[in-house]
Amino acid sequence: MIPWLNTNFQHFKPNAMIALNATRHMNKIERKKLFSPDIEPMRTAEGRWFEAIVYEMFLEISKKSGTIKYLAMKGADAPKKREDVRLGQNGLFYSKYGDITVRGNGQDLAEFDMMLVDAENHVAFAEVVTSPSDLKEFEQEIAYKKKLLGYLYDQKITPFLLVSSFDLSNYSVVKRLAKDRTNAIIHTSSCEQIKSLVKHYRPRILYNLPENHPKLIPATSIPLKHPFDYKSYHDDVKNRIFTEISRTPGPIRPEFTDQTGQLVKKVLYGGLFPPAIKSVCDDYGLHVRGKKIEYEEFSRYYSKAVIATDMPNYELIIYLRSKQKKEYHKMIQLKNGHFKFERPTPPKVGFFLWLDSIQPTLGARATLQILDTFTIAPLQKT
C-alpha cells in the first residue's frame, strides 16, 4: 500500500463535496469556529475538520482501489454504542467523539487518526497534521504506535501514512520518516485553499452518508493476534526496575528489549506513605503555581502522592491527588531537581482511575531510592 500511495497520491486535492461532507463529523460549535477571527479556537476546529476531510477522501479512494481492503469507521460513522472508560480495559475502543484508541488497563495508550487494512492484511495507520507544532515528539510517538500495532496484529511491518495540509519536506523529523519505505508522506491542499472552496455554501447542507460502504468496518472488529494484558506488562517492568535499583546503586536506565516491555509508556511505582511525602517535600521540593508546598501543609491541599516515570527515558513524575477538585496534579522535575506543577489529570480518563486505585506502598527509603536513581539533578536538592 505504501508504494501505491506514494505513487498515486503525492498531492491530494480535496474538493468542495468532500470538504462539506467532512463537517458532519464536527459539532455545531466546531463548525462555527472554522471561520472565526479568533485564531486559537479556529485552528483547533480546523485541525478537527482537516482530519475528517482526509477520512472522507479515503472513503472515496477505498471504493476505487483494491489496495485498501478495509477502512476503520471513525467520527460520525463510529458505532453508536461505546464503552465508558474503566479499569481493566485492554485493546481497541472508540472514544465518545468517535476517535479510535488503544487502551491498556483503561488508560489511553494511543489514538489513531485513521486505521486501514491493506490487500496483504497489514493493519496500517495514519496521522494527520495541520501545524508544525503537531510534530513535537512526533517521531517517538510514531515509533511507539508501530510497536503497539505490530504486537497487537503480529506484524513485522506496520505501514504508516502521514498526511499534512502544509509542506513538510524541510522538517528533519519528516526527512527521517521518509527514508523508511514503510512510510508514506502526503501533502494536500492547505486548509486556506480548502476553505475557499466552501466559504460561499450555506450551513444547511445535505450530507452524503456512507451507507453500505463496501470497505467500512468498526476498528474493534479487526481481530487481535496476541493477548493484551497491559497491567501485567506494566507490573513486570516495574518489578524488574525495582530489582535493578536494589542491585545497582546510583543512576541507571534499564532497557527493555522484549515486545511487551517496550509497550509500557509509564511506570507507576506506588503511593507514598507520609514519611516519604515529607522526604520529597524536604529534599526535592514541590512547587504548585508559584507556591512551594511544605510538608506541614501538604494534607491541606492533597490526599495522596504517587511516584512514576515516563518511559523509555525515565523522566520523573509525581501525581498529587487534589482535595479542592477531583483531579490529580502532574508534577514534573525541573533541571534544578525541584518538582513543578505541569497540568491536571481530569477524572474522566482511564489514567485517573488507575491513579485512584493505587494505595500507599512506598516508605521514605524506597521513594528516595527511586528519586535518586532517576533524578536529573542529584546535587541541587532544596
Contacts in CASP RR format, 6 or more apart in sequence:
PFRMAT RR
TARGET T0000
AUTHOR 0000-0000-0000
METHOD contacts of the structure
MODEL  1
MIPWLNTNFQHFKPNAMIALNATRHMNKIERKKLFSPDIEPMRTAEGRWF
EAIVYEMFLEISKKSGTIKYLAMKGADAPKKREDVRLGQNGLFYSKYGDI
TVRGNGQDLAEFDMMLVDAENHVAFAEVVTSPSDLKEFEQEIAYKKKLLG
YLYDQKITPFLLVSSFDLSNYSVVKRLAKDRTNAIIHTSSCEQIKSLVKH
YRPRILYNLPENHPKLIPATSIPLKHPFDYKSYHDDVKNRIFTEISRTPG
PIRPEFTDQTGQLVKKVLYGGLFPPAIKSVCDDYGLHVRGKKIEYEEFSR
YYSKAVIATDMPNYELIIYLRSKQKKEYHKMIQLKNGHFKFERPTPPKVG
FFLWLDSIQPTLGARATLQILDTFTIAPLQKT
1 67 0 8 1.000
1 68 0 8 1.000
1 116 0 8 1.000
1 118 0 8 1.000
1 119 0 8 1.000
1 120 0 8 1.000
1 122 0 8 1.000
1 124 0 8 1.000
1 159 0 8 1.000
1 184 0 8 1.000
2 124 0 8 1.000
2 159 0 8 1.000
2 161 0 8 1.000
2 181 0 8 1.000
2 182 0 8 1.000
2 183 0 8 1.000
2 184 0 8 1.000
3 181 0 8 1.000
4 65 0 8 1.000
4 67 0 8 1.000
5 67 0 8 1.000
5 161 0 8 1.000
5 184 0 8 1.000
5 186 0 8 1.000
6 184 0 8 1.000
6 185 0 8 1.000
9 61 0 8 1.000
9 184 0 8 1.000
9 186 0 8 1.000
10 186 0 8 1.000
10 187 0 8 1.000
11 186 0 8 1.000
11 187 0 8 1.000
11 188 0 8 1.000
12 54 0 8 1.000
12 57 0 8 1.000
12 163 0 8 1.000
12 186 0 8 1.000
12 187 0 8 1.000
12 188 0 8 1.000
12 189 0 8 1.000
13 188 0 8 1.000
13 189 0 8 1.000
14 53 0 8 1.000
14 56 0 8 1.000
14 57 0 8 1.000
14 188 0 8 1.000
14 189 0 8 1.000
14 194 0 8 1.000
14 197 0 8 1.000
15 197 0 8 1.000
16 197 0 8 1.000
16 198 0 8 1.000
16 201 0 8 1.000
17 208 0 8 1.000
18 53 0 8 1.000
18 56 0 8 1.000
18 57 0 8 1.000
18 60 0 8 1.000
19 49 0 8 1.000
19 53 0 8 1.000
19 194 0 8 1.000
19 195 0 8 1.000
19 197 0 8 1.000
19 198 0 8 1.000
20 198 0 8 1.000
20 201 0 8 1.000
20 205 0 8 1.000
20 207 0 8 1.000
21 56 0 8 1.000
21 207 0 8 1.000
21 208 0 8 1.000
22 49 0 8 1.000
22 50 0 8 1.000
22 52 0 8 1.000
22 53 0 8 1.000
22 55 0 8 1.000
22 56 0 8 1.000
23 31 0 8 1.000
23 34 0 8 1.000
23 49 0 8 1.000
23 52 0 8 1.000
23 205 0 8 1.000
23 207 0 8 1.000
24 52 0 8 1.000
24 76 0 8 1.000
24 207 0 8 1.000
24 209 0 8 1.000
25 48 0 8 1.000
25 52 0 8 1.000
25 55 0 8 1.000
25 74 0 8 1.000
25 75 0 8 1.000
25 76 0 8 1.000
26 34 0 8 1.000
26 45 0 8 1.000
26 48 0 8 1.000
26 49 0 8 1.000
26 52 0 8 1.000
30 45 0 8 1.000
30 48 0 8 1.000
30 49 0 8 1.000
31 45 0 8 1.000
31 203 0 8 1.000
33 41 0 8 1.000
33 42 0 8 1.000
33 44 0 8 1.000
33 45 0 8 1.000
34 42 0 8 1.000
34 45 0 8 1.000
34 46 0 8 1.000
34 49 0 8 1.000
34 195 0 8 1.000
35 42 0 8 1.000
35 195 0 8 1.000
35 199 0 8 1.000
36 42 0 8 1.000
36 45 0 8 1.000
43 130 0 8 1.000
43 131 0 8 1.000
46 130 0 8 1.000
46 191 0 8 1.000
47 128 0 8 1.000
47 130 0 8 1.000
47 191 0 8 1.000
49 191 0 8 1.000
50 128 0 8 1.000
50 130 0 8 1.000
50 165 0 8 1.000
50 191 0 8 1.000
50 194 0 8 1.000
51 113 0 8 1.000
51 128 0 8 1.000
52 75 0 8 1.000
53 188 0 8 1.000
53 194 0 8 1.000
54 113 0 8 1.000
54 114 0 8 1.000
54 126 0 8 1.000
54 128 0 8 1.000
54 163 0 8 1.000
54 188 0 8 1.000
55 74 0 8 1.000
55 75 0 8 1.000
55 113 0 8 1.000
55 114 0 8 1.000
58 68 0 8 1.000
58 71 0 8 1.000
58 114 0 8 1.000
58 116 0 8 1.000
59 71 0 8 1.000
59 210 0 8 1.000
59 213 0 8 1.000
59 216 0 8 1.000
61 68 0 8 1.000
62 68 0 8 1.000
62 70 0 8 1.000
62 71 0 8 1.000
62 116 0 8 1.000
62 215 0 8 1.000
62 216 0 8 1.000
63 213 0 8 1.000
63 214 0 8 1.000
63 215 0 8 1.000
66 119 0 8 1.000
67 118 0 8 1.000
67 119 0 8 1.000
68 116 0 8 1.000
68 117 0 8 1.000
68 118 0 8 1.000
68 119 0 8 1.000
68 215 0 8 1.000
69 116 0 8 1.000
69 117 0 8 1.000
69 118 0 8 1.000
69 119 0 8 1.000
69 121 0 8 1.000
69 215 0 8 1.000
70 116 0 8 1.000
70 117 0 8 1.000
70 215 0 8 1.000
70 216 0 8 1.000
70 217 0 8 1.000
70 222 0 8 1.000
71 114 0 8 1.000
71 115 0 8 1.000
71 116 0 8 1.000
71 117 0 8 1.000
71 213 0 8 1.000
71 215 0 8 1.000
71 216 0 8 1.000
71 217 0 8 1.000
72 100 0 8 1.000
72 112 0 8 1.000
72 114 0 8 1.000
72 115 0 8 1.000
72 116 0 8 1.000
72 216 0 8 1.000
72 217 0 8 1.000
72 218 0 8 1.000
72 219 0 8 1.000
72 222 0 8 1.000
73 79 0 8 1.000
73 216 0 8 1.000
73 217 0 8 1.000
73 218 0 8 1.000
73 219 0 8 1.000
74 94 0 8 1.000
74 98 0 8 1.000
74 99 0 8 1.000
74 100 0 8 1.000
74 114 0 8 1.000
74 219 0 8 1.000
75 97 0 8 1.000
75 98 0 8 1.000
75 99 0 8 1.000
77 210 0 8 1.000
77 216 0 8 1.000
78 94 0 8 1.000
78 98 0 8 1.000
78 99 0 8 1.000
78 100 0 8 1.000
78 218 0 8 1.000
79 94 0 8 1.000
79 218 0 8 1.000
79 220 0 8 1.000
82 93 0 8 1.000
82 94 0 8 1.000
82 95 0 8 1.000
82 96 0 8 1.000
82 98 0 8 1.000
83 89 0 8 1.000
83 93 0 8 1.000
83 94 0 8 1.000
85 103 0 8 1.000
85 106 0 8 1.000
85 348 0 8 1.000
85 349 0 8 1.000
85 350 0 8 1.000
85 353 0 8 1.000
86 106 0 8 1.000
86 350 0 8 1.000
86 353 0 8 1.000
87 105 0 8 1.000
87 106 0 8 1.000
87 350 0 8 1.000
87 353 0 8 1.000
87 354 0 8 1.000
87 357 0 8 1.000
88 104 0 8 1.000
88 105 0 8 1.000
88 106 0 8 1.000
88 231 0 8 1.000
89 103 0 8 1.000
89 104 0 8 1.000
89 105 0 8 1.000
89 106 0 8 1.000
90 103 0 8 1.000
90 104 0 8 1.000
90 105 0 8 1.000
90 106 0 8 1.000
90 228 0 8 1.000
90 229 0 8 1.000
90 230 0 8 1.000
90 231 0 8 1.000
91 102 0 8 1.000
91 103 0 8 1.000
91 104 0 8 1.000
91 152 0 8 1.000
91 224 0 8 1.000
91 228 0 8 1.000
92 100 0 8 1.000
92 101 0 8 1.000
92 102 0 8 1.000
92 103 0 8 1.000
92 219 0 8 1.000
92 220 0 8 1.000
92 222 0 8 1.000
92 224 0 8 1.000
93 101 0 8 1.000
93 102 0 8 1.000
93 103 0 8 1.000
93 220 0 8 1.000
94 100 0 8 1.000
94 101 0 8 1.000
94 218 0 8 1.000
94 219 0 8 1.000
94 220 0 8 1.000
95 101 0 8 1.000
95 108 0 8 1.000
95 111 0 8 1.000
99 111 0 8 1.000
99 112 0 8 1.000
100 111 0 8 1.000
100 112 0 8 1.000
100 114 0 8 1.000
100 115 0 8 1.000
100 219 0 8 1.000
101 108 0 8 1.000
101 109 0 8 1.000
101 110 0 8 1.000
101 111 0 8 1.000
101 112 0 8 1.000
102 108 0 8 1.000
102 109 0 8 1.000
102 110 0 8 1.000
102 112 0 8 1.000
102 148 0 8 1.000
102 152 0 8 1.000
103 109 0 8 1.000
103 230 0 8 1.000
103 350 0 8 1.000
104 228 0 8 1.000
104 230 0 8 1.000
104 231 0 8 1.000
105 230 0 8 1.000
105 231 0 8 1.000
105 234 0 8 1.000
105 354 0 8 1.000
106 350 0 8 1.000
106 351 0 8 1.000
106 353 0 8 1.000
106 354 0 8 1.000
107 230 0 8 1.000
107 349 0 8 1.000
107 350 0 8 1.000
107 351 0 8 1.000
107 354 0 8 1.000
108 349 0 8 1.000
108 350 0 8 1.000
108 351 0 8 1.000
109 148 0 8 1.000
109 230 0 8 1.000
109 263 0 8 1.000
109 265 0 8 1.000
110 141 0 8 1.000
110 144 0 8 1.000
110 145 0 8 1.000
110 148 0 8 1.000
112 125 0 8 1.000
112 126 0 8 1.000
112 127 0 8 1.000
112 145 0 8 1.000
112 219 0 8 1.000
113 125 0 8 1.000
113 126 0 8 1.000
113 127 0 8 1.000
113 128 0 8 1.000
114 125 0 8 1.000
114 126 0 8 1.000
114 128 0 8 1.000
114 161 0 8 1.000
115 123 0 8 1.000
115 124 0 8 1.000
115 125 0 8 1.000
115 126 0 8 1.000
115 219 0 8 1.000
115 222 0 8 1.000
116 123 0 8 1.000
116 124 0 8 1.000
116 125 0 8 1.000
116 126 0 8 1.000
116 161 0 8 1.000
117 123 0 8 1.000
117 124 0 8 1.000
117 222 0 8 1.000
118 124 0 8 1.000
118 159 0 8 1.000
122 153 0 8 1.000
122 155 0 8 1.000
122 157 0 8 1.000
122 158 0 8 1.000
122 159 0 8 1.000
123 149 0 8 1.000
123 150 0 8 1.000
123 152 0 8 1.000
123 153 0 8 1.000
123 155 0 8 1.000
123 158 0 8 1.000
123 222 0 8 1.000
124 158 0 8 1.000
124 159 0 8 1.000
124 160 0 8 1.000
124 161 0 8 1.000
125 145 0 8 1.000
125 149 0 8 1.000
125 158 0 8 1.000
125 159 0 8 1.000
125 160 0 8 1.000
125 161 0 8 1.000
126 160 0 8 1.000
126 161 0 8 1.000
126 162 0 8 1.000
126 163 0 8 1.000
127 138 0 8 1.000
127 142 0 8 1.000
127 160 0 8 1.000
127 161 0 8 1.000
127 162 0 8 1.000
127 163 0 8 1.000
128 163 0 8 1.000
128 164 0 8 1.000
129 135 0 8 1.000
129 138 0 8 1.000
129 162 0 8 1.000
129 163 0 8 1.000
129 164 0 8 1.000
129 165 0 8 1.000
129 166 0 8 1.000
129 168 0 8 1.000
130 164 0 8 1.000
130 165 0 8 1.000
130 166 0 8 1.000
130 191 0 8 1.000
131 166 0 8 1.000
132 166 0 8 1.000
132 171 0 8 1.000
135 168 0 8 1.000
135 171 0 8 1.000
135 173 0 8 1.000
135 174 0 8 1.000
138 173 0 8 1.000
139 173 0 8 1.000
139 176 0 8 1.000
139 177 0 8 1.000
142 160 0 8 1.000
142 177 0 8 1.000
144 265 0 8 1.000
145 158 0 8 1.000
145 160 0 8 1.000
146 158 0 8 1.000
146 160 0 8 1.000
147 259 0 8 1.000
147 262 0 8 1.000
147 263 0 8 1.000
148 263 0 8 1.000
149 155 0 8 1.000
149 158 0 8 1.000
150 156 0 8 1.000
150 158 0 8 1.000
151 226 0 8 1.000
151 228 0 8 1.000
151 259 0 8 1.000
151 260 0 8 1.000
151 263 0 8 1.000
152 224 0 8 1.000
152 225 0 8 1.000
152 226 0 8 1.000
152 228 0 8 1.000
153 222 0 8 1.000
153 224 0 8 1.000
153 225 0 8 1.000
154 225 0 8 1.000
154 226 0 8 1.000
157 182 0 8 1.000
158 182 0 8 1.000
159 182 0 8 1.000
159 183 0 8 1.000
159 184 0 8 1.000
160 177 0 8 1.000
160 182 0 8 1.000
160 183 0 8 1.000
160 184 0 8 1.000
161 183 0 8 1.000
161 184 0 8 1.000
161 186 0 8 1.000
162 168 0 8 1.000
162 174 0 8 1.000
162 177 0 8 1.000
162 183 0 8 1.000
162 184 0 8 1.000
162 185 0 8 1.000
162 186 0 8 1.000
163 186 0 8 1.000
163 188 0 8 1.000
164 185 0 8 1.000
164 186 0 8 1.000
164 187 0 8 1.000
164 188 0 8 1.000
165 187 0 8 1.000
165 188 0 8 1.000
165 189 0 8 1.000
165 190 0 8 1.000
165 191 0 8 1.000
165 194 0 8 1.000
166 187 0 8 1.000
166 190 0 8 1.000
167 187 0 8 1.000
168 174 0 8 1.000
168 185 0 8 1.000
168 187 0 8 1.000
169 175 0 8 1.000
169 187 0 8 1.000
174 185 0 8 1.000
177 183 0 8 1.000
177 185 0 8 1.000
178 185 0 8 1.000
210 216 0 8 1.000
230 263 0 8 1.000
230 264 0 8 1.000
233 260 0 8 1.000
233 261 0 8 1.000
233 263 0 8 1.000
233 264 0 8 1.000
234 264 0 8 1.000
234 267 0 8 1.000
234 268 0 8 1.000
236 260 0 8 1.000
236 261 0 8 1.000
237 256 0 8 1.000
237 261 0 8 1.000
237 264 0 8 1.000
237 267 0 8 1.000
237 311 0 8 1.000
238 267 0 8 1.000
238 268 0 8 1.000
238 269 0 8 1.000
240 254 0 8 1.000
240 256 0 8 1.000
241 254 0 8 1.000
241 267 0 8 1.000
241 269 0 8 1.000
242 269 0 8 1.000
244 252 0 8 1.000
244 254 0 8 1.000
245 252 0 8 1.000
245 369 0 8 1.000
245 370 0 8 1.000
245 373 0 8 1.000
246 369 0 8 1.000
250 372 0 8 1.000
250 373 0 8 1.000
251 373 0 8 1.000
251 374 0 8 1.000
251 378 0 8 1.000
252 373 0 8 1.000
253 313 0 8 1.000
253 314 0 8 1.000
253 374 0 8 1.000
255 312 0 8 1.000
256 262 0 8 1.000
256 264 0 8 1.000
256 312 0 8 1.000
262 312 0 8 1.000
264 311 0 8 1.000
265 310 0 8 1.000
265 311 0 8 1.000
266 308 0 8 1.000
266 309 0 8 1.000
266 310 0 8 1.000
266 311 0 8 1.000
266 317 0 8 1.000
267 308 0 8 1.000
267 309 0 8 1.000
267 311 0 8 1.000
268 306 0 8 1.000
268 307 0 8 1.000
268 308 0 8 1.000
268 354 0 8 1.000
268 355 0 8 1.000
268 358 0 8 1.000
269 306 0 8 1.000
269 307 0 8 1.000
269 308 0 8 1.000
269 309 0 8 1.000
269 362 0 8 1.000
269 370 0 8 1.000
270 306 0 8 1.000
270 307 0 8 1.000
270 308 0 8 1.000
270 358 0 8 1.000
270 359 0 8 1.000
270 360 0 8 1.000
270 361 0 8 1.000
270 362 0 8 1.000
271 304 0 8 1.000
271 305 0 8 1.000
271 306 0 8 1.000
271 307 0 8 1.000
271 358 0 8 1.000
271 359 0 8 1.000
271 360 0 8 1.000
271 361 0 8 1.000
271 362 0 8 1.000
272 280 0 8 1.000
272 304 0 8 1.000
272 305 0 8 1.000
272 306 0 8 1.000
272 307 0 8 1.000
272 360 0 8 1.000
272 362 0 8 1.000
272 363 0 8 1.000
272 367 0 8 1.000
273 360 0 8 1.000
273 361 0 8 1.000
273 362 0 8 1.000
273 363 0 8 1.000
273 364 0 8 1.000
275 363 0 8 1.000
275 364 0 8 1.000
276 305 0 8 1.000
276 360 0 8 1.000
276 362 0 8 1.000
276 363 0 8 1.000
276 364 0 8 1.000
276 366 0 8 1.000
276 367 0 8 1.000
276 368 0 8 1.000
277 295 0 8 1.000
277 298 0 8 1.000
277 305 0 8 1.000
278 295 0 8 1.000
278 364 0 8 1.000
279 364 0 8 1.000
279 367 0 8 1.000
279 368 0 8 1.000
280 286 0 8 1.000
280 305 0 8 1.000
280 318 0 8 1.000
280 339 0 8 1.000
280 367 0 8 1.000
280 371 0 8 1.000
281 293 0 8 1.000
281 294 0 8 1.000
281 295 0 8 1.000
281 298 0 8 1.000
282 295 0 8 1.000
282 382 0 8 1.000
283 368 0 8 1.000
283 371 0 8 1.000
283 381 0 8 1.000
283 382 0 8 1.000
284 333 0 8 1.000
284 337 0 8 1.000
284 338 0 8 1.000
284 339 0 8 1.000
284 371 0 8 1.000
284 375 0 8 1.000
284 381 0 8 1.000
284 382 0 8 1.000
285 292 0 8 1.000
285 293 0 8 1.000
285 338 0 8 1.000
285 339 0 8 1.000
285 382 0 8 1.000
286 292 0 8 1.000
286 293 0 8 1.000
286 298 0 8 1.000
286 318 0 8 1.000
286 320 0 8 1.000
286 331 0 8 1.000
286 338 0 8 1.000
286 339 0 8 1.000
287 293 0 8 1.000
287 338 0 8 1.000
287 339 0 8 1.000
287 340 0 8 1.000
287 341 0 8 1.000
288 301 0 8 1.000
288 320 0 8 1.000
288 329 0 8 1.000
288 331 0 8 1.000
288 340 0 8 1.000
288 341 0 8 1.000
289 341 0 8 1.000
293 301 0 8 1.000
293 302 0 8 1.000
300 323 0 8 1.000
301 320 0 8 1.000
301 322 0 8 1.000
301 323 0 8 1.000
301 324 0 8 1.000
302 320 0 8 1.000
302 321 0 8 1.000
302 322 0 8 1.000
302 323 0 8 1.000
302 329 0 8 1.000
303 321 0 8 1.000
303 322 0 8 1.000
303 323 0 8 1.000
304 320 0 8 1.000
304 321 0 8 1.000
304 358 0 8 1.000
304 360 0 8 1.000
305 318 0 8 1.000
305 319 0 8 1.000
305 320 0 8 1.000
305 321 0 8 1.000
306 318 0 8 1.000
306 319 0 8 1.000
306 321 0 8 1.000
306 328 0 8 1.000
306 355 0 8 1.000
306 358 0 8 1.000
307 316 0 8 1.000
307 317 0 8 1.000
307 318 0 8 1.000
307 319 0 8 1.000
307 362 0 8 1.000
307 367 0 8 1.000
307 370 0 8 1.000
307 371 0 8 1.000
308 316 0 8 1.000
308 317 0 8 1.000
308 318 0 8 1.000
308 319 0 8 1.000
309 315 0 8 1.000
309 316 0 8 1.000
309 317 0 8 1.000
309 370 0 8 1.000
309 374 0 8 1.000
310 317 0 8 1.000
314 374 0 8 1.000
315 332 0 8 1.000
315 333 0 8 1.000
315 374 0 8 1.000
315 376 0 8 1.000
316 332 0 8 1.000
316 333 0 8 1.000
316 339 0 8 1.000
316 370 0 8 1.000
316 371 0 8 1.000
316 374 0 8 1.000
316 375 0 8 1.000
316 376 0 8 1.000
317 330 0 8 1.000
317 331 0 8 1.000
317 332 0 8 1.000
317 333 0 8 1.000
318 331 0 8 1.000
318 339 0 8 1.000
319 328 0 8 1.000
319 329 0 8 1.000
319 330 0 8 1.000
319 331 0 8 1.000
319 345 0 8 1.000
319 355 0 8 1.000
320 328 0 8 1.000
320 329 0 8 1.000
320 331 0 8 1.000
321 328 0 8 1.000
321 355 0 8 1.000
321 356 0 8 1.000
322 328 0 8 1.000
322 329 0 8 1.000
322 344 0 8 1.000
325 344 0 8 1.000
326 347 0 8 1.000
327 344 0 8 1.000
327 345 0 8 1.000
327 346 0 8 1.000
327 347 0 8 1.000
327 352 0 8 1.000
328 344 0 8 1.000
328 345 0 8 1.000
328 352 0 8 1.000
328 355 0 8 1.000
329 341 0 8 1.000
329 344 0 8 1.000
329 345 0 8 1.000
330 341 0 8 1.000
330 342 0 8 1.000
330 343 0 8 1.000
330 344 0 8 1.000
330 345 0 8 1.000
331 339 0 8 1.000
331 340 0 8 1.000
331 341 0 8 1.000
331 342 0 8 1.000
332 339 0 8 1.000
332 340 0 8 1.000
332 342 0 8 1.000
333 339 0 8 1.000
333 340 0 8 1.000
333 375 0 8 1.000
333 376 0 8 1.000
333 377 0 8 1.000
334 340 0 8 1.000
334 377 0 8 1.000
335 376 0 8 1.000
335 377 0 8 1.000
336 377 0 8 1.000
336 380 0 8 1.000
337 375 0 8 1.000
337 376 0 8 1.000
337 377 0 8 1.000
337 380 0 8 1.000
337 381 0 8 1.000
338 382 0 8 1.000
345 351 0 8 1.000
345 352 0 8 1.000
345 355 0 8 1.000
346 352 0 8 1.000
362 370 0 8 1.000
372 378 0 8 1.000
END
